[in-house]
Amino acid sequence: MLDATQRIGRIKGSQQLGGISGSISMDLSDGTPFWSFQPDFLFRHISGISPVPVVTISASAVTWTYSSPPKSNYIYPITGWLFWGVY
C-alpha cells in the first residue's frame, strides 16, 4: 500500500565500477538525488584492506573516486554496481 505522504525513488542510471575513478553527467535536478552501491564482494584478500568507492552526487553529475588504502600491498578495489536516481 502506498502512503501518499512518502516519496518513491526513481532510478535514473547505473554503472559497473571496476576499481577506477570516473564521472557521469546526468540531470538530477527534478528531485532529491540519491545513490546506492552494491559490491561484487567485500574483500579479496585476507588483510581486508580494500579501497572502497567514494561517491559524490549533485543535480548535474555522479562522481566516484577510490579511497587510498593504508598499505600498497594486495590492493584489490571493491568493484560493483552504482545506482543513482531521485526521489
Accessible surface in RSA format (square Angstrom, percent):
REM  Atomic radii and reference values for relative SASA: ProtOr
REM  Chains: A
REM  Algorithm: Lee & Richards
REM  Probe-radius: 1.40
REM  Slices: 20
REM RES _ NUM      All-atoms   Total-Side   Main-Chain    Non-polar    All polar
REM                ABS   REL    ABS   REL    ABS   REL    ABS   REL    ABS   REL
RES MET A   1   241.02 124.8 150.52  99.6  90.51 215.5 125.45 106.7 115.57 153.1
RES LEU A   2   119.45  66.5  89.84  64.3  29.61  74.4  93.19  65.4  26.26  70.7
RES ASP A   3    76.28  53.4  67.51  67.2   8.78  20.8  30.49  71.8  45.79  45.7
RES ALA A   4   100.37  92.3  67.10 103.5  33.27  75.7  72.01 101.4  28.37  75.1
RES THR A   5   114.12  81.2  80.17  81.3  33.96  80.9  81.98 110.1  32.14  48.6
RES GLN A   6   118.63  66.3 103.40  75.6  15.23  36.3  29.65  63.1  88.98  67.5
RES ARG A   7   156.56  65.7 124.70  63.6  31.86  75.9  56.17  76.8 100.39  60.8
RES ILE A   8   111.21  63.3  94.25  70.2  16.96  40.9  97.21  70.0  14.00  38.0
RES GLY A   9    39.83  49.1   0.00   N/A  39.83  49.1  11.02  30.2  28.81  64.5
RES ARG A  10   120.61  50.6 116.04  59.2   4.57  10.9  65.09  89.0  55.52  33.6
RES ILE A  11   106.63  60.7  77.91  58.0  28.73  69.2  77.91  56.1  28.73  78.0
RES LYS A  12    75.90  37.0  48.94  30.0  26.96  64.2  24.05  21.6  51.84  55.2
RES GLY A  13    17.17  21.2   0.00   N/A  17.17  21.2  17.03  46.7   0.13   0.3
RES SER A  14    49.75  42.0  28.80  38.4  20.96  48.3   2.19   4.7  47.56  66.6
RES GLN A  15    65.68  36.7  63.35  46.3   2.33   5.5   3.61   7.7  62.07  47.1
RES GLN A  16    71.67  40.1  60.71  44.4  10.96  26.1  43.34  92.2  28.34  21.5
RES LEU A  17     1.93   1.1   0.52   0.4   1.40   3.5   1.93   1.4   0.00   0.0
RES GLY A  18    56.36  69.5   0.00   N/A  56.36  69.5  25.25  69.3  31.11  69.7
RES GLY A  19    14.33  17.7   0.00   N/A  14.33  17.7   1.51   4.1  12.82  28.7
RES ILE A  20   136.53  77.7 131.72  98.1   4.81  11.6 135.63  97.7   0.90   2.4
RES SER A  21    65.95  55.7  43.27  57.7  22.68  52.2  27.93  59.5  38.02  53.3
RES GLY A  22    24.51  30.2   0.00   N/A  24.51  30.2  23.19  63.6   1.32   3.0
RES SER A  23    71.11  60.1  42.19  56.3  28.92  66.6  29.83  63.5  41.29  57.8
RES ILE A  24    45.91  26.1  42.16  31.4   3.75   9.0  45.91  33.1   0.00   0.0
RES SER A  25   100.27  84.7  76.78 102.5  23.49  54.1  39.08  83.2  61.19  85.7
RES MET A  26    53.51  27.7  44.60  29.5   8.90  21.2  35.35  30.1  18.16  24.1
RES ASP A  27    99.94  70.0  86.45  86.0  13.48  31.9  40.78  96.0  59.16  59.0
RES LEU A  28     0.23   0.1   0.00   0.0   0.23   0.6   0.00   0.0   0.23   0.6
RES SER A  29    78.26  66.1  48.13  64.2  30.13  69.4  32.71  69.7  45.54  63.8
RES ASP A  30    84.32  59.1  54.91  54.7  29.40  69.5  48.76 114.7  35.56  35.5
RES GLY A  31    32.50  40.1   0.00   N/A  32.50  40.1  20.09  55.1  12.41  27.8
RES THR A  32    57.54  40.9  54.55  55.3   2.99   7.1  35.09  47.1  22.45  33.9
RES PRO A  33    38.80  28.3  25.28  23.0  13.52  49.1  25.28  20.9  13.52  84.0
RES PHE A  34    52.44  26.2  47.19  29.2   5.25  13.7  52.44  31.8   0.00   0.0
RES TRP A  35   104.40  41.9  82.97  40.2  21.44  50.3  64.53  34.4  39.88  64.7
RES SER A  36    40.26  34.0  36.66  48.9   3.60   8.3  26.17  55.7  14.10  19.8
RES PHE A  37    37.97  19.0  20.70  12.8  17.27  45.0  20.70  12.5  17.27  49.4
RES GLN A  38    93.49  52.3  91.41  66.8   2.08   4.9  32.03  68.2  61.46  46.6
RES PRO A  39    59.57  43.4  38.07  34.7  21.50  78.1  38.07  31.4  21.50 133.6
RES ASP A  40    83.04  58.2  46.14  45.9  36.89  87.2  24.10  56.7  58.93  58.8
RES PHE A  41    42.62  21.3  31.37  19.4  11.25  29.3  42.62  25.8   0.00   0.0
RES LEU A  42   116.12  64.7 111.35  79.7   4.78  12.0 111.35  78.2   4.78  12.9
RES PHE A  43   117.42  58.7  91.43  56.6  25.99  67.6  91.43  55.4  25.99  74.4
RES ARG A  44   148.84  62.5 114.50  58.4  34.34  81.8  29.44  40.2 119.40  72.4
RES HIS A  45    50.41  27.5  43.03  29.9   7.38  18.9  34.73  35.8  15.68  18.2
RES ILE A  46   173.05  98.5 137.40 102.4  35.65  85.9 147.44 106.2  25.61  69.5
RES SER A  47    54.58  46.1  21.25  28.4  33.33  76.8  31.27  66.6  23.31  32.7
RES GLY A  48    28.65  35.3   0.00   N/A  28.65  35.3  13.15  36.1  15.50  34.7
RES ILE A  49    38.21  21.7  32.44  24.2   5.78  13.9  36.64  26.4   1.58   4.3
RES SER A  50    15.59  13.2   1.60   2.1  13.99  32.2   0.61   1.3  14.97  21.0
RES PRO A  51     5.79   4.2   4.08   3.7   1.72   6.2   5.79   4.8   0.00   0.0
RES VAL A  52    69.07  45.5  69.07  62.5   0.00   0.0  69.07  60.0   0.00   0.0
RES PRO A  53    16.87  12.3   3.72   3.4  13.15  47.8   3.72   3.1  13.15  81.7
RES VAL A  54    75.73  49.8  70.60  63.9   5.13  12.4  74.05  64.3   1.69   4.6
RES VAL A  55    18.72  12.3   0.18   0.2  18.55  44.7   0.18   0.2  18.55  50.3
RES THR A  56    89.01  63.3  83.58  84.7   5.43  12.9  61.69  82.9  27.32  41.3
RES ILE A  57    39.25  22.3  17.74  13.2  21.51  51.9  18.00  13.0  21.26  57.7
RES SER A  58    52.38  44.3  45.94  61.3   6.44  14.8  45.17  96.2   7.21  10.1
RES ALA A  59    50.60  46.5  43.21  66.7   7.39  16.8  43.21  60.9   7.39  19.6
RES SER A  60    74.65  63.1  69.00  92.1   5.65  13.0  43.63  92.9  31.02  43.5
RES ALA A  61    25.49  23.4  23.99  37.0   1.50   3.4  23.99  33.8   1.50   4.0
RES VAL A  62     0.00   0.0   0.00   0.0   0.00   0.0   0.00   0.0   0.00   0.0
RES THR A  63    51.31  36.5  51.09  51.8   0.22   0.5  36.46  49.0  14.85  22.5
RES TRP A  64    15.99   6.4  15.27   7.4   0.72   1.7  13.59   7.2   2.39   3.9
RES THR A  65    66.05  47.0  66.05  67.0   0.00   0.0  50.89  68.4  15.16  22.9
RES TYR A  66    36.69  17.1  14.71   8.4  21.97  57.2  14.81  11.1  21.87  27.0
RES SER A  67    42.67  36.1  32.09  42.8  10.58  24.4  33.52  71.4   9.16  12.8
RES SER A  68   103.22  87.2  75.88 101.3  27.34  63.0  38.72  82.5  64.49  90.3
RES PRO A  69    33.35  24.3  14.88  13.6  18.47  67.1  18.93  15.6  14.42  89.6
RES PRO A  70   116.46  84.9  73.67  67.2  42.79 155.5  86.38  71.3  30.08 187.0
RES LYS A  71   126.78  61.9 118.77  72.9   8.01  19.1  72.84  65.6  53.94  57.5
RES SER A  72    95.25  80.5  72.45  96.7  22.80  52.5  42.35  90.2  52.91  74.1
RES ASN A  73    94.46  65.1  88.01  85.0   6.46  15.5  13.75  33.1  80.71  78.0
RES TYR A  74   122.00  57.0 107.53  61.2  14.48  37.7  64.97  48.8  57.03  70.3
RES ILE A  75    76.11  43.3  54.87  40.9  21.24  51.2  54.87  39.5  21.24  57.6
RES TYR A  76    86.40  40.3  85.10  48.4   1.30   3.4  44.67  33.6  41.73  51.4
RES PRO A  77    38.34  27.9  36.08  32.9   2.26   8.2  36.08  29.8   2.26  14.1
RES ILE A  78    10.58   6.0  10.58   7.9   0.00   0.0  10.58   7.6   0.00   0.0
RES THR A  79    23.28  16.6  23.28  23.6   0.00   0.0  19.69  26.4   3.59   5.4
RES GLY A  80     0.00   0.0   0.00   N/A   0.00   0.0   0.00   0.0   0.00   0.0
RES TRP A  81   109.09  43.8 109.09  52.8   0.00   0.0  88.09  47.0  21.00  34.1
RES LEU A  82     0.00   0.0   0.00   0.0   0.00   0.0   0.00   0.0   0.00   0.0
RES PHE A  83    64.46  32.3  64.46  39.9   0.00   0.0  64.46  39.1   0.00   0.0
RES TRP A  84     2.49   1.0   2.49   1.2   0.00   0.0   2.49   1.3   0.00   0.0
RES GLY A  85     0.00   0.0   0.00   N/A   0.00   0.0   0.00   0.0   0.00   0.0
RES VAL A  86     0.00   0.0   0.00   0.0   0.00   0.0   0.00   0.0   0.00   0.0
RES TYR A  87    83.89  39.2  67.38  38.3  16.51  43.0  44.05  33.1  39.83  49.1
END  Absolute sums over single chains surface
CHAIN  1 A     5720.0       4386.2       1333.9       3436.1       2283.9
END  Absolute sums over all chains
TOTAL          5720.0       4386.2       1333.9       3436.1       2283.9
